[in-house]
């Protein structure tokens, strides 16, 4: 039996694109549910924020269908580039956050000591 060649973005998990997308959606839904309590604690669920979100809901629904159609037409090489750029941006954001936290800790230490 010849070795199977995977060209997908999710070759490491050996998932079909449909299963990969569904698994990702469930993961992000769980992560977003875990963020609800901290947002309540920070007071982010105010009347103004909720009304702004509600006013943007029809726009999101209107743009959802063209986005899924665009994904189907894009080639795998484009999707690989998007995934790589997303990873690079994520690493940069983590770096900036860690650097800012370290810098703030140093400034606090200098101010108190």
N, C-alpha and C positions, 0 to 999 in steps of 0.2 A: 504494500500500500504506500503510495507516495506521500510525502510530508505535505500537510495542509498549509497553504500560504494565506495569511491574513493581511489584508490591506487596510483594515479599518482603524479608526482612532482608538478603539477599545480592544486591540488585539491581545493585550496582556490578560484581560479577563475572559477572552473568548466569548464575548457577548454579541448578539445581533444588534444592529443599530436601534431597533425598536425597544429591545429589552434594556439597552444602555440608557436610552432617553427616559424610559419609565422609571428605572432605578434612580437616575439622577433627579428626576422630579420628586420622587418620594423622599430622597435624602434632603433636598432643599426644603421641602414642606416641613419635615421634622425639625430642621435647623431653625426655620422661621417660627415654628410653634414654640421652641425653646426661648426665643427672643421676646416673646410677648410680656412675660413678667418683668424683666428689666425695663422694658419700654414703659410699662405702667408705673414702675417705681421712679422713673426719671420724669414722669409727667408728659410723655410724648403723645398720649392719647387724649389730646385736648379737643374741644369742639372745632377749633380752626383747622387743626391738622386732619381730623376726620372728614370735615367738609371738603377740604382741598383734595383729599384722596378720593372721595366719592365723586367729585366733579371730573376727575381724570379717568374714572372707570370706563366710561363709554369709549374714550380714545384708545384705551388699552385693548378693549374688545375689538374695535374696528381695525387695529393694526396687527392683530394676532394671526389672521388668515394669510395675509401676504408674507409675513415672516416665515411661516411654516412652508409656504410654497417656495420661497427663496432658498430655504435650507435644502429642499429636495433638488433644486437645480444646480446648486453649487457643487463643484468637484471636490474630491477628497483632499487634493493638495491645498485648496483654499481653506478647507476646514482644519487641516493640520496647522496651517499658518495661524489661523485664528486661535486655535488651542495653544500654540506655542506663545503667541503674544499675550494671551490671557494669563498664562503661567508666569511670564516675565513681569507683567504688571503686578501680579499677586506677590511675587518675591520682592519687588520694589516697595510695595505698600507695607509689607511686613518689615522690611529694612528701615523704612522711614519711621514706622511706629516704634520700633525697638530703639532706634537712635534718638527719637524725641523723648521717649520715656527715660532713657539713660541720661540725656542732657538735663531733663527736668529734675531728676534725682540728684545730679551733681549741683545744680543751682540751689536746690533746697538744702543740701548739705552745707554748701558755702554760706548760705544765709543764716543757718542755725549755729554754725560752728565757727 
